[in-house]
């Protein structure tokens, strides 16, 4: 789940997904105009983040946005092949 709310004046807010593997940021939400107290909550589906990927909330101007993100981590150990 990703939740963010505009906490100061009117702001333009973007949510990006930075992929380390490609060194590219992809817009999930681009340039959303938000008034004071307006919020966005994304809770359907999921995104699989790889090591060093990140979610970024970017303000179009000075202001204040509060954000919350929940994550679930899965550990997949490397499989060791038996010696032959």
Gaussian input, Z-matrix of N, CA and C with variables (Angstrom, degrees):
# hf/3-21g

backbone

0 1
 N
 C     1     B1
 C     2     B2     1     A1
 N     3     B3     2     A2     1     D1
 C     4     B4     3     A3     2     D2
 C     5     B5     4     A4     3     D3
 N     6     B6     5     A5     4     D4
 C     7     B7     6     A6     5     D5
 C     8     B8     7     A7     6     D6
 N     9     B9     8     A8     7     D7
 C    10    B10     9     A9     8     D8
 C    11    B11    10    A10     9     D9
 N    12    B12    11    A11    10    D10
 C    13    B13    12    A12    11    D11
 C    14    B14    13    A13    12    D12
 N    15    B15    14    A14    13    D13
 C    16    B16    15    A15    14    D14
 C    17    B17    16    A16    15    D15
 N    18    B18    17    A17    16    D16
 C    19    B19    18    A18    17    D17
 C    20    B20    19    A19    18    D18
 N    21    B21    20    A20    19    D19
 C    22    B22    21    A21    20    D20
 C    23    B23    22    A22    21    D21
 N    24    B24    23    A23    22    D22
 C    25    B25    24    A24    23    D23
 C    26    B26    25    A25    24    D24
 N    27    B27    26    A26    25    D25
 C    28    B28    27    A27    26    D26
 C    29    B29    28    A28    27    D27
 N    30    B30    29    A29    28    D28
 C    31    B31    30    A30    29    D29
 C    32    B32    31    A31    30    D30
 N    33    B33    32    A32    31    D31
 C    34    B34    33    A33    32    D32
 C    35    B35    34    A34    33    D33
 N    36    B36    35    A35    34    D34
 C    37    B37    36    A36    35    D35
 C    38    B38    37    A37    36    D36
 N    39    B39    38    A38    37    D37
 C    40    B40    39    A39    38    D38
 C    41    B41    40    A40    39    D39
 N    42    B42    41    A41    40    D40
 C    43    B43    42    A42    41    D41
 C    44    B44    43    A43    42    D42
 N    45    B45    44    A44    43    D43
 C    46    B46    45    A45    44    D44
 C    47    B47    46    A46    45    D45
 N    48    B48    47    A47    46    D46
 C    49    B49    48    A48    47    D47
 C    50    B50    49    A49    48    D48
 N    51    B51    50    A50    49    D49
 C    52    B52    51    A51    50    D50
 C    53    B53    52    A52    51    D51
 N    54    B54    53    A53    52    D52
 C    55    B55    54    A54    53    D53
 C    56    B56    55    A55    54    D54
 N    57    B57    56    A56    55    D55
 C    58    B58    57    A57    56    D56
 C    59    B59    58    A58    57    D57
 N    60    B60    59    A59    58    D58
 C    61    B61    60    A60    59    D59
 C    62    B62    61    A61    60    D60
 N    63    B63    62    A62    61    D61
 C    64    B64    63    A63    62    D62
 C    65    B65    64    A64    63    D63
 N    66    B66    65    A65    64    D64
 C    67    B67    66    A66    65    D65
 C    68    B68    67    A67    66    D66
 N    69    B69    68    A68    67    D67
 C    70    B70    69    A69    68    D68
 C    71    B71    70    A70    69    D69
 N    72    B72    71    A71    70    D70
 C    73    B73    72    A72    71    D71
 C    74    B74    73    A73    72    D72
 N    75    B75    74    A74    73    D73
 C    76    B76    75    A75    74    D74
 C    77    B77    76    A76    75    D75
 N    78    B78    77    A77    76    D76
 C    79    B79    78    A78    77    D77
 C    80    B80    79    A79    78    D78
 N    81    B81    80    A80    79    D79
 C    82    B82    81    A81    80    D80
 C    83    B83    82    A82    81    D81
 N    84    B84    83    A83    82    D82
 C    85    B85    84    A84    83    D83
 C    86    B86    85    A85    84    D84
 N    87    B87    86    A86    85    D85
 C    88    B88    87    A87    86    D86
 C    89    B89    88    A88    87    D87
 N    90    B90    89    A89    88    D88
 C    91    B91    90    A90    89    D89
 C    92    B92    91    A91    90    D90
 N    93    B93    92    A92    91    D91
 C    94    B94    93    A93    92    D92
 C    95    B95    94    A94    93    D93
 N    96    B96    95    A95    94    D94
 C    97    B97    96    A96    95    D95
 C    98    B98    97    A97    96    D96
 N    99    B99    98    A98    97    D97
 C   100   B100    99    A99    98    D98
 C   101   B101   100   A100    99    D99
 N   102   B102   101   A101   100   D100
 C   103   B103   102   A102   101   D101
 C   104   B104   103   A103   102   D102
 N   105   B105   104   A104   103   D103
 C   106   B106   105   A105   104   D104
 C   107   B107   106   A106   105   D105
 N   108   B108   107   A107   106   D106
 C   109   B109   108   A108   107   D107
 C   110   B110   109   A109   108   D108
 N   111   B111   110   A110   109   D109
 C   112   B112   111   A111   110   D110
 C   113   B113   112   A112   111   D111
 N   114   B114   113   A113   112   D112
 C   115   B115   114   A114   113   D113
 C   116   B116   115   A115   114   D114
 N   117   B117   116   A116   115   D115
 C   118   B118   117   A117   116   D116
 C   119   B119   118   A118   117   D117
 N   120   B120   119   A119   118   D118
 C   121   B121   120   A120   119   D119
 C   122   B122   121   A121   120   D120
 N   123   B123   122   A122   121   D121
 C   124   B124   123   A123   122   D122
 C   125   B125   124   A124   123   D123
 N   126   B126   125   A125   124   D124
 C   127   B127   126   A126   125   D125
 C   128   B128   127   A127   126   D126
 N   129   B129   128   A128   127   D127
 C   130   B130   129   A129   128   D128
 C   131   B131   130   A130   129   D129
 N   132   B132   131   A131   130   D130
 C   133   B133   132   A132   131   D131
 C   134   B134   133   A133   132   D132
 N   135   B135   134   A134   133   D133
 C   136   B136   135   A135   134   D134
 C   137   B137   136   A136   135   D135
 N   138   B138   137   A137   136   D136
 C   139   B139   138   A138   137   D137
 C   140   B140   139   A139   138   D138
 N   141   B141   140   A140   139   D139
 C   142   B142   141   A141   140   D140
 C   143   B143   142   A142   141   D141
 N   144   B144   143   A143   142   D142
 C   145   B145   144   A144   143   D143
 C   146   B146   145   A145   144   D144
 N   147   B147   146   A146   145   D145
 C   148   B148   147   A147   146   D146
 C   149   B149   148   A148   147   D147
 N   150   B150   149   A149   148   D148
 C   151   B151   150   A150   149   D149
 C   152   B152   151   A151   150   D150
 N   153   B153   152   A152   151   D151
 C   154   B154   153   A153   152   D152
 C   155   B155   154   A154   153   D153
 N   156   B156   155   A155   154   D154
 C   157   B157   156   A156   155   D155
 C   158   B158   157   A157   156   D156
 N   159   B159   158   A158   157   D157
 C   160   B160   159   A159   158   D158
 C   161   B161   160   A160   159   D159
 N   162   B162   161   A161   160   D160
 C   163   B163   162   A162   161   D161
 C   164   B164   163   A163   162   D162
 N   165   B165   164   A164   163   D163
 C   166   B166   165   A165   164   D164
 C   167   B167   166   A166   165   D165
 N   168   B168   167   A167   166   D166
 C   169   B169   168   A168   167   D167
 C   170   B170   169   A169   168   D168
 N   171   B171   170   A170   169   D169
 C   172   B172   171   A171   170   D170
 C   173   B173   172   A172   171   D171
 N   174   B174   173   A173   172   D172
 C   175   B175   174   A174   173   D173
 C   176   B176   175   A175   174   D174
 N   177   B177   176   A176   175   D175
 C   178   B178   177   A177   176   D176
 C   179   B179   178   A178   177   D177
 N   180   B180   179   A179   178   D178
 C   181   B181   180   A180   179   D179
 C   182   B182   181   A181   180   D180
 N   183   B183   182   A182   181   D181
 C   184   B184   183   A183   182   D182
 C   185   B185   184   A184   183   D183
 N   186   B186   185   A185   184   D184
 C   187   B187   186   A186   185   D185
 C   188   B188   187   A187   186   D186
 N   189   B189   188   A188   187   D187
 C   190   B190   189   A189   188   D188
 C   191   B191   190   A190   189   D189
 N   192   B192   191   A191   190   D190
 C   193   B193   192   A192   191   D191
 C   194   B194   193   A193   192   D192
 N   195   B195   194   A194   193   D193
 C   196   B196   195   A195   194   D194
 C   197   B197   196   A196   195   D195
 N   198   B198   197   A197   196   D196
 C   199   B199   198   A198   197   D197
 C   200   B200   199   A199   198   D198
 N   201   B201   200   A200   199   D199
 C   202   B202   201   A201   200   D200
 C   203   B203   202   A202   201   D201
 N   204   B204   203   A203   202   D202
 C   205   B205   204   A204   203   D203
 C   206   B206   205   A205   204   D204
 N   207   B207   206   A206   205   D205
 C   208   B208   207   A207   206   D206
 C   209   B209   208   A208   207   D207
 N   210   B210   209   A209   208   D208
 C   211   B211   210   A210   209   D209
 C   212   B212   211   A211   210   D210
 N   213   B213   212   A212   211   D211
 C   214   B214   213   A213   212   D212
 C   215   B215   214   A214   213   D213
 N   216   B216   215   A215   214   D214
 C   217   B217   216   A216   215   D215
 C   218   B218   217   A217   216   D216
 N   219   B219   218   A218   217   D217
 C   220   B220   219   A219   218   D218
 C   221   B221   220   A220   219   D219
 N   222   B222   221   A221   220   D220
 C   223   B223   222   A222   221   D221
 C   224   B224   223   A223   222   D222
 N   225   B225   224   A224   223   D223
 C   226   B226   225   A225   224   D224
 C   227   B227   226   A226   225   D225
 N   228   B228   227   A227   226   D226
 C   229   B229   228   A228   227   D227
 C   230   B230   229   A229   228   D228
 N   231   B231   230   A230   229   D229
 C   232   B232   231   A231   230   D230
 C   233   B233   232   A232   231   D231
 N   234   B234   233   A233   232   D232
 C   235   B235   234   A234   233   D233
 C   236   B236   235   A235   234   D234
 N   237   B237   236   A236   235   D235
 C   238   B238   237   A237   236   D236
 C   239   B239   238   A238   237   D237
 N   240   B240   239   A239   238   D238
 C   241   B241   240   A240   239   D239
 C   242   B242   241   A241   240   D240
 N   243   B243   242   A242   241   D241
 C   244   B244   243   A243   242   D242
 C   245   B245   244   A244   243   D243
 N   246   B246   245   A245   244   D244
 C   247   B247   246   A246   245   D245
 C   248   B248   247   A247   246   D246
 N   249   B249   248   A248   247   D247
 C   250   B250   249   A249   248   D248
 C   251   B251   250   A250   249   D249

   B1=1.4299
   B2=1.5218
   B3=1.3171
   B4=1.4618
   B5=1.5242
   B6=1.3234
   B7=1.4577
   B8=1.5163
   B9=1.3299
   B10=1.4558
   B11=1.5138
   B12=1.3240
   B13=1.4625
   B14=1.5223
   B15=1.3165
   B16=1.4525
   B17=1.5200
   B18=1.3184
   B19=1.4620
   B20=1.5218
   B21=1.3612
   B22=1.4668
   B23=1.5246
   B24=1.3224
   B25=1.4693
   B26=1.5181
   B27=1.3321
   B28=1.4630
   B29=1.5188
   B30=1.3115
   B31=1.4657
   B32=1.5177
   B33=1.3048
   B34=1.4562
   B35=1.5191
   B36=1.3315
   B37=1.4582
   B38=1.5228
   B39=1.3237
   B40=1.4611
   B41=1.5221
   B42=1.3264
   B43=1.4606
   B44=1.5191
   B45=1.3404
   B46=1.4603
   B47=1.5239
   B48=1.3195
   B49=1.4630
   B50=1.5149
   B51=1.3365
   B52=1.4607
   B53=1.5163
   B54=1.3511
   B55=1.4669
   B56=1.5236
   B57=1.3293
   B58=1.4657
   B59=1.5254
   B60=1.3344
   B61=1.4642
   B62=1.5251
   B63=1.3383
   B64=1.4733
   B65=1.5153
   B66=1.3471
   B67=1.4619
   B68=1.5337
   B69=1.3422
   B70=1.4647
   B71=1.5227
   B72=1.3418
   B73=1.4607
   B74=1.5220
   B75=1.3294
   B76=1.4610
   B77=1.5211
   B78=1.3283
   B79=1.4617
   B80=1.5197
   B81=1.3201
   B82=1.4521
   B83=1.5237
   B84=1.3339
   B85=1.4646
   B86=1.5179
   B87=1.3161
   B88=1.4562
   B89=1.5104
   B90=1.3173
   B91=1.4557
   B92=1.5187
   B93=1.3197
   B94=1.4693
   B95=1.5216
   B96=1.3351
   B97=1.4622
   B98=1.5179
   B99=1.3296
   B100=1.4632
   B101=1.5170
   B102=1.3223
   B103=1.4536
   B104=1.5291
   B105=1.3187
   B106=1.4593
   B107=1.5217
   B108=1.3233
   B109=1.4592
   B110=1.5139
   B111=1.3221
   B112=1.4694
   B113=1.5210
   B114=1.3337
   B115=1.4600
   B116=1.5273
   B117=1.3207
   B118=1.4629
   B119=1.5215
   B120=1.3281
   B121=1.4655
   B122=1.5145
   B123=1.3214
   B124=1.4597
   B125=1.5236
   B126=1.3268
   B127=1.4631
   B128=1.5211
   B129=1.3145
   B130=1.4618
   B131=1.5253
   B132=1.3076
   B133=1.4594
   B134=1.5193
   B135=1.3175
   B136=1.4543
   B137=1.5197
   B138=1.3215
   B139=1.4608
   B140=1.5194
   B141=1.3081
   B142=1.4651
   B143=1.5248
   B144=1.3286
   B145=1.4594
   B146=1.5222
   B147=1.3016
   B148=1.4568
   B149=1.5307
   B150=1.3476
   B151=1.4582
   B152=1.5291
   B153=1.3226
   B154=1.4591
   B155=1.5261
   B156=1.3271
   B157=1.4633
   B158=1.5201
   B159=1.3263
   B160=1.4588
   B161=1.5301
   B162=1.3168
   B163=1.4600
   B164=1.5168
   B165=1.3439
   B166=1.4647
   B167=1.5195
   B168=1.3146
   B169=1.4624
   B170=1.5164
   B171=1.3296
   B172=1.4629
   B173=1.5231
   B174=1.3427
   B175=1.4597
   B176=1.5183
   B177=1.3277
   B178=1.4614
   B179=1.5168
   B180=1.3206
   B181=1.4590
   B182=1.5220
   B183=1.3271
   B184=1.4636
   B185=1.5191
   B186=1.2736
   B187=1.4526
   B188=1.5099
   B189=1.3182
   B190=1.4543
   B191=1.5199
   B192=1.3237
   B193=1.4586
   B194=1.5184
   B195=1.3255
   B196=1.4628
   B197=1.5179
   B198=1.3274
   B199=1.4647
   B200=1.5192
   B201=1.3376
   B202=1.4542
   B203=1.5201
   B204=1.3190
   B205=1.4598
   B206=1.5226
   B207=1.3146
   B208=1.4539
   B209=1.5181
   B210=1.3070
   B211=1.4670
   B212=1.5224
   B213=1.3020
   B214=1.4589
   B215=1.5207
   B216=1.3208
   B217=1.4573
   B218=1.5257
   B219=1.3160
   B220=1.4570
   B221=1.5148
   B222=1.3200
   B223=1.4552
   B224=1.5173
   B225=1.3162
   B226=1.4565
   B227=1.5230
   B228=1.3262
   B229=1.4659
   B230=1.5298
   B231=1.3154
   B232=1.4651
   B233=1.5274
   B234=1.3040
   B235=1.4586
   B236=1.5289
   B237=1.3089
   B238=1.4716
   B239=1.5200
   B240=1.3032
   B241=1.4626
   B242=1.5320
   B243=1.3208
   B244=1.4739
   B245=1.5220
   B246=1.3195
   B247=1.4636
   B248=1.5238
   B249=1.3257
   B250=1.4820
   B251=1.4888
   A1=109.30
   A2=115.93
   A3=122.48
   A4=106.54
   A5=116.49
   A6=122.36
   A7=107.48
   A8=117.56
   A9=119.91
   A10=109.84
   A11=114.84
   A12=121.57
   A13=109.69
   A14=115.34
   A15=121.76
   A16=108.18
   A17=117.18
   A18=121.85
   A19=113.22
   A20=118.27
   A21=118.68
   A22=110.25
   A23=118.28
   A24=122.42
   A25=112.61
   A26=116.00
   A27=122.44
   A28=108.62
   A29=116.57
   A30=121.91
   A31=110.65
   A32=115.31
   A33=122.31
   A34=106.61
   A35=116.25
   A36=121.04
   A37=109.90
   A38=116.33
   A39=122.60
   A40=109.21
   A41=115.76
   A42=122.33
   A43=106.60
   A44=115.66
   A45=121.19
   A46=110.43
   A47=114.35
   A48=122.87
   A49=106.46
   A50=117.10
   A51=121.47
   A52=109.06
   A53=115.84
   A54=122.26
   A55=108.60
   A56=116.62
   A57=121.49
   A58=111.57
   A59=116.97
   A60=121.03
   A61=112.00
   A62=117.38
   A63=121.30
   A64=112.53
   A65=117.74
   A66=123.97
   A67=111.05
   A68=115.68
   A69=122.44
   A70=108.66
   A71=116.43
   A72=121.84
   A73=108.91
   A74=116.07
   A75=122.44
   A76=108.74
   A77=116.92
   A78=120.73
   A79=110.38
   A80=116.33
   A81=122.64
   A82=107.26
   A83=115.83
   A84=123.17
   A85=105.68
   A86=117.25
   A87=120.83
   A88=112.58
   A89=117.04
   A90=122.53
   A91=115.75
   A92=117.95
   A93=121.01
   A94=108.96
   A95=116.50
   A96=121.50
   A97=108.74
   A98=115.77
   A99=120.71
   A100=110.42
   A101=116.24
   A102=121.00
   A103=109.29
   A104=115.97
   A105=121.57
   A106=110.53
   A107=117.31
   A108=123.09
   A109=114.92
   A110=118.26
   A111=120.63
   A112=109.16
   A113=116.23
   A114=119.59
   A115=110.76
   A116=114.58
   A117=123.65
   A118=106.55
   A119=116.12
   A120=121.02
   A121=108.42
   A122=116.06
   A123=122.58
   A124=106.97
   A125=116.59
   A126=118.66
   A127=112.88
   A128=118.44
   A129=121.06
   A130=108.94
   A131=117.36
   A132=120.89
   A133=111.50
   A134=115.35
   A135=120.36
   A136=109.95
   A137=115.60
   A138=123.81
   A139=106.76
   A140=117.35
   A141=121.43
   A142=107.54
   A143=115.29
   A144=120.75
   A145=109.00
   A146=115.49
   A147=122.39
   A148=108.31
   A149=118.40
   A150=120.09
   A151=111.45
   A152=116.17
   A153=126.67
   A154=114.18
   A155=119.82
   A156=121.38
   A157=107.56
   A158=116.27
   A159=119.09
   A160=110.61
   A161=114.99
   A162=122.48
   A163=106.94
   A164=116.70
   A165=121.23
   A166=109.26
   A167=116.39
   A168=121.88
   A169=106.07
   A170=116.13
   A171=121.94
   A172=109.14
   A173=116.29
   A174=121.61
   A175=109.75
   A176=116.31
   A177=121.06
   A178=112.32
   A179=117.71
   A180=123.11
   A181=108.10
   A182=115.14
   A183=116.92
   A184=108.58
   A185=116.14
   A186=121.26
   A187=109.08
   A188=115.38
   A189=120.15
   A190=109.32
   A191=115.38
   A192=122.04
   A193=107.27
   A194=115.83
   A195=121.03
   A196=108.09
   A197=116.81
   A198=120.35
   A199=110.96
   A200=114.18
   A201=122.20
   A202=107.40
   A203=115.95
   A204=120.67
   A205=107.98
   A206=116.92
   A207=120.12
   A208=108.43
   A209=115.54
   A210=120.45
   A211=109.52
   A212=114.27
   A213=121.31
   A214=106.76
   A215=116.46
   A216=120.83
   A217=110.09
   A218=115.02
   A219=122.16
   A220=108.32
   A221=116.02
   A222=121.08
   A223=108.57
   A224=115.51
   A225=121.19
   A226=107.40
   A227=117.78
   A228=119.52
   A229=110.72
   A230=114.87
   A231=119.25
   A232=108.62
   A233=114.93
   A234=118.23
   A235=108.88
   A236=115.31
   A237=121.32
   A238=106.98
   A239=115.24
   A240=119.64
   A241=109.73
   A242=116.85
   A243=119.35
   A244=111.14
   A245=116.08
   A246=121.26
   A247=109.33
   A248=115.08
   A249=119.31
   A250=110.00
   D1=140.09
   D2=173.31
   D3=-125.79
   D4=130.70
   D5=179.67
   D6=-134.69
   D7=131.61
   D8=171.31
   D9=-143.57
   D10=148.48
   D11=-177.50
   D12=-134.54
   D13=144.82
   D14=177.47
   D15=-81.46
   D16=120.67
   D17=-174.88
   D18=-109.50
   D19=7.67
   D20=-175.69
   D21=-160.41
   D22=109.07
   D23=173.92
   D24=62.13
   D25=-156.53
   D26=175.96
   D27=-100.18
   D28=131.19
   D29=-177.12
   D30=-135.70
   D31=155.99
   D32=169.45
   D33=-105.73
   D34=125.98
   D35=-173.17
   D36=-125.74
   D37=138.98
   D38=174.63
   D39=-123.78
   D40=148.01
   D41=173.84
   D42=-118.45
   D43=122.75
   D44=-178.04
   D45=-121.11
   D46=155.32
   D47=174.56
   D48=-116.42
   D49=111.17
   D50=177.16
   D51=-88.85
   D52=122.99
   D53=178.24
   D54=-102.81
   D55=113.10
   D56=179.83
   D57=-61.91
   D58=-38.25
   D59=-176.87
   D60=-58.61
   D61=-38.84
   D62=-178.72
   D63=-102.40
   D64=-9.93
   D65=-175.70
   D66=56.25
   D67=40.25
   D68=-179.30
   D69=-131.24
   D70=143.30
   D71=172.62
   D72=-100.21
   D73=134.59
   D74=179.66
   D75=-113.06
   D76=133.64
   D77=178.45
   D78=-74.87
   D79=129.86
   D80=168.78
   D81=-95.34
   D82=-45.51
   D83=171.56
   D84=-132.37
   D85=127.64
   D86=-177.78
   D87=-118.05
   D88=121.08
   D89=172.12
   D90=60.97
   D91=45.08
   D92=178.86
   D93=-78.63
   D94=123.64
   D95=174.80
   D96=-77.53
   D97=124.90
   D98=-176.98
   D99=-127.31
   D100=131.05
   D101=174.41
   D102=-88.88
   D103=169.14
   D104=-177.92
   D105=-56.00
   D106=128.07
   D107=177.99
   D108=86.31
   D109=-10.60
   D110=178.35
   D111=-70.02
   D112=148.26
   D113=-179.04
   D114=-138.14
   D115=162.76
   D116=175.03
   D117=-128.80
   D118=134.20
   D119=175.22
   D120=-131.00
   D121=123.22
   D122=175.69
   D123=-111.61
   D124=113.88
   D125=-176.49
   D126=-137.17
   D127=0.17
   D128=176.36
   D129=-95.06
   D130=136.85
   D131=178.90
   D132=79.58
   D133=-165.00
   D134=-178.29
   D135=-157.58
   D136=162.82
   D137=174.93
   D138=-123.76
   D139=135.25
   D140=177.07
   D141=-97.43
   D142=110.38
   D143=177.89
   D144=-92.91
   D145=133.91
   D146=175.48
   D147=-92.43
   D148=166.54
   D149=178.58
   D150=-52.30
   D151=134.37
   D152=179.42
   D153=73.42
   D154=2.54
   D155=168.21
   D156=-72.08
   D157=160.85
   D158=176.79
   D159=-156.53
   D160=156.73
   D161=171.37
   D162=-99.45
   D163=136.95
   D164=-177.56
   D165=-126.48
   D166=132.18
   D167=172.11
   D168=-105.60
   D169=122.78
   D170=-173.20
   D171=-120.27
   D172=127.50
   D173=176.38
   D174=-89.87
   D175=138.45
   D176=177.13
   D177=-76.20
   D178=-20.44
   D179=178.33
   D180=-145.91
   D181=179.38
   D182=177.60
   D183=-68.88
   D184=146.00
   D185=-178.68
   D186=168.01
   D187=-162.90
   D188=-177.99
   D189=-141.09
   D190=125.85
   D191=175.56
   D192=-127.69
   D193=130.48
   D194=174.74
   D195=-97.33
   D196=140.81
   D197=-175.98
   D198=-139.00
   D199=153.04
   D200=177.94
   D201=-142.90
   D202=137.15
   D203=178.94
   D204=-137.61
   D205=134.67
   D206=174.34
   D207=-107.62
   D208=149.93
   D209=-178.54
   D210=-141.93
   D211=154.08
   D212=175.25
   D213=-127.37
   D214=124.03
   D215=-176.23
   D216=-101.13
   D217=135.53
   D218=174.95
   D219=-115.53
   D220=132.27
   D221=177.53
   D222=-106.04
   D223=122.89
   D224=176.94
   D225=-117.37
   D226=103.05
   D227=-178.68
   D228=-67.00
   D229=150.09
   D230=175.58
   D231=-66.12
   D232=135.08
   D233=179.57
   D234=-79.00
   D235=131.84
   D236=179.38
   D237=-100.12
   D238=124.47
   D239=178.75
   D240=-82.18
   D241=140.49
   D242=178.32
   D243=-63.65
   D244=148.18
   D245=177.10
   D246=-68.14
   D247=140.95
   D248=178.34
   D249=-103.37

